[in-house]
Amino acid sequence: MTRLCFALLVTLPLLVLNAQARSLTEIRASGVLRLATSADFEPFNFLKGNQFAGFEVDLGDLIGRQLGLKVVWFKDDFDSLLSDFSKNEYDAVIASHAITSTRANIVDFAQPHYCTGGVALAQVGGPLTSKAMAGRVLGAESGSTYMGYIQKLPFDKQLKVFSSSQEAIQAVATNQVSAVVTDKFAALQAMQTYSKAKLVMGDLLWRESIGMAVQKGNAGLRQALNGALGTLLKDGQYTKLSQRYFGQDVRC
């Protein structure tokens, strides 16, 4: 079984699934906001033991609290999260999805909850610029903008696709690939996690705005998420959380 969301509800009750996306009115009536993430992208979302953890998990919990709702977390593969809205197991996704025109065709995004960019991560001497990647073995997470970036490079290269960001980063730390393209904050975390591998990262290759997603047309929920996030950005809770994880404010 490839989907793990029910097994990882972490002592929270199973919910009855509806045929269509729940409206904000229905969500408020239930008292529960169902959030999904990939739980494989430290420090943003990951599993600590059997508990969901990370910047986006804490932010999602704060948003739920701001809306007066209990948050129930679901796990799904990153490259399935947006398309699996049709199965209606969750109300919103917060999993470091860059806001792109392609993705915006299938989901609606809330306002960005952080800004970042793609970087190359390699061992010392490895390729850190797009030009240096020519002819090299490169890694990226399946379904990510990082994978898309490598695919579009206008020269010969070999791409290895991994099911999670953690697997891709581990691959460069263990010399399975020459470099991976990943998020700059994930790269900074990896440099600490795999200190013996002496990983280094290059300059930003491009910038990205990251947003929560709701099912297409669920305007009420999207507006509520925007409102809750806006309050957290203004009242200092977002800044405090961001400083704890990154030592800086990562808002756009």
MOFENLIN-V640107 format. One record per residue. RES is the residue in one small letter. D_LAST is the distance of its C-alpha to the last C-alpha in Angstrom with 2 decimals. Layout:
res=RES d_last=D_LAST
res=RES d_last=D_LAST
This chain:
res=m d_last=37.76
res=t d_last=34.30
res=r d_last=32.35
res=l d_last=31.95
res=c d_last=30.15
res=f d_last=33.34
res=a d_last=34.52
res=l d_last=31.38
res=l d_last=31.13
res=v d_last=31.97
res=t d_last=34.75
res=l d_last=33.09
res=p d_last=35.29
res=l d_last=35.38
res=l d_last=34.41
res=v d_last=36.30
res=l d_last=34.45
res=n d_last=34.48
res=a d_last=35.08
res=q d_last=32.09
res=a d_last=28.56
res=r d_last=28.86
res=s d_last=27.90
res=l d_last=26.08
res=t d_last=29.58
res=e d_last=30.95
res=i d_last=28.19
res=r d_last=28.77
res=a d_last=32.50
res=s d_last=32.24
res=g d_last=30.18
res=v d_last=28.28
res=l d_last=24.86
res=r d_last=25.17
res=l d_last=22.10
res=a d_last=22.36
res=t d_last=20.85
res=s d_last=22.28
res=a d_last=22.80
res=d d_last=22.98
res=f d_last=19.65
res=e d_last=19.79
res=p d_last=17.94
res=f d_last=15.88
res=n d_last=18.98
res=f d_last=22.60
res=l d_last=26.04
res=k d_last=27.51
res=g d_last=31.14
res=n d_last=31.14
res=q d_last=28.15
res=f d_last=24.63
res=a d_last=22.23
res=g d_last=18.78
res=f d_last=15.30
res=e d_last=14.91
res=v d_last=18.51
res=d d_last=18.16
res=l d_last=15.14
res=g d_last=17.31
res=d d_last=20.20
res=l d_last=18.45
res=i d_last=17.54
res=g d_last=21.17
res=r d_last=22.47
res=q d_last=20.60
res=l d_last=22.30
res=g d_last=25.58
res=l d_last=25.85
res=k d_last=26.97
res=v d_last=24.79
res=v d_last=26.77
res=w d_last=25.22
res=f d_last=26.36
res=k d_last=26.14
res=d d_last=26.35
res=d d_last=26.02
res=f d_last=22.59
res=d d_last=24.08
res=s d_last=25.91
res=l d_last=23.37
res=l d_last=22.41
res=s d_last=26.00
res=d d_last=27.54
res=f d_last=26.29
res=s d_last=29.69
res=k d_last=31.39
res=n d_last=29.64
res=e d_last=29.52
res=y d_last=26.08
res=d d_last=24.02
res=a d_last=20.44
res=v d_last=18.89
res=i d_last=16.08
res=a d_last=16.57
res=s d_last=13.61
res=h d_last=14.41
res=a d_last=12.45
res=i d_last=12.49
res=t d_last=15.43
res=s d_last=18.15
res=t d_last=20.73
res=r d_last=19.27
res=a d_last=18.57
res=n d_last=22.32
res=i d_last=23.21
res=v d_last=20.66
res=d d_last=18.38
res=f d_last=14.70
res=a d_last=12.98
res=q d_last=9.60
res=p d_last=6.92
res=h d_last=7.26
res=y d_last=5.51
res=c d_last=4.96
res=t d_last=8.36
res=g d_last=11.47
res=g d_last=15.18
res=v d_last=17.78
res=a d_last=21.53
res=l d_last=23.05
res=a d_last=26.77
res=q d_last=29.63
res=v d_last=30.73
res=g d_last=32.09
res=g d_last=30.23
res=p d_last=28.31
res=l d_last=24.82
res=t d_last=24.45
res=s d_last=24.99
res=k d_last=28.32
res=a d_last=29.51
res=m d_last=29.01
res=a d_last=31.96
res=g d_last=34.76
res=r d_last=32.98
res=v d_last=32.51
res=l d_last=28.83
res=g d_last=27.24
res=a d_last=24.35
res=e d_last=23.76
res=s d_last=25.40
res=g d_last=23.37
res=s d_last=20.18
res=t d_last=18.39
res=y d_last=19.72
res=m d_last=23.20
res=g d_last=22.68
res=y d_last=21.66
res=i d_last=24.87
res=q d_last=26.98
res=k d_last=26.11
res=l d_last=27.02
res=p d_last=30.09
res=f d_last=32.54
res=d d_last=34.47
res=k d_last=32.82
res=q d_last=33.30
res=l d_last=30.59
res=k d_last=30.97
res=v d_last=28.98
res=f d_last=28.43
res=s d_last=28.00
res=s d_last=25.21
res=s d_last=22.66
res=q d_last=24.90
res=e d_last=27.90
res=a d_last=26.29
res=i d_last=25.31
res=q d_last=28.75
res=a d_last=30.31
res=v d_last=29.09
res=a d_last=30.06
res=t d_last=33.53
res=n d_last=34.08
res=q d_last=34.09
res=v d_last=31.72
res=s d_last=31.04
res=a d_last=27.24
res=v d_last=24.53
res=v d_last=21.26
res=t d_last=18.57
res=d d_last=15.08
res=k d_last=14.61
res=f d_last=14.31
res=a d_last=17.27
res=a d_last=19.06
res=l d_last=18.75
res=q d_last=20.15
res=a d_last=22.85
res=m d_last=23.97
res=q d_last=24.87
res=t d_last=26.35
res=y d_last=28.49
res=s d_last=29.30
res=k d_last=32.81
res=a d_last=31.61
res=k d_last=30.06
res=l d_last=26.96
res=v d_last=24.86
res=m d_last=21.72
res=g d_last=21.06
res=d d_last=18.36
res=l d_last=15.44
res=l d_last=17.24
res=w d_last=14.35
res=r d_last=10.59
res=e d_last=9.44
res=s d_last=7.15
res=i d_last=8.91
res=g d_last=10.58
res=m d_last=13.79
res=a d_last=16.81
res=v d_last=19.90
res=q d_last=23.18
res=k d_last=23.49
res=g d_last=24.47
res=n d_last=23.65
res=a d_last=22.03
res=g d_last=23.05
res=l d_last=21.33
res=r d_last=18.07
res=q d_last=18.16
res=a d_last=19.12
res=l d_last=16.26
res=n d_last=13.81
res=g d_last=15.94
res=a d_last=16.11
res=l d_last=12.43
res=g d_last=12.09
res=t d_last=14.97
res=l d_last=13.69
res=l d_last=10.55
res=k d_last=13.23
res=d d_last=16.12
res=g d_last=14.98
res=q d_last=15.51
res=y d_last=11.97
res=t d_last=11.95
res=k d_last=15.45
res=l d_last=14.86
res=s d_last=12.08
res=q d_last=14.43
res=r d_last=17.28
res=y d_last=16.07
res=f d_last=14.30
res=g d_last=15.39
res=q d_last=11.96
res=d d_last=8.86
res=v d_last=6.52
res=r d_last=3.80
res=c d_last=0.00
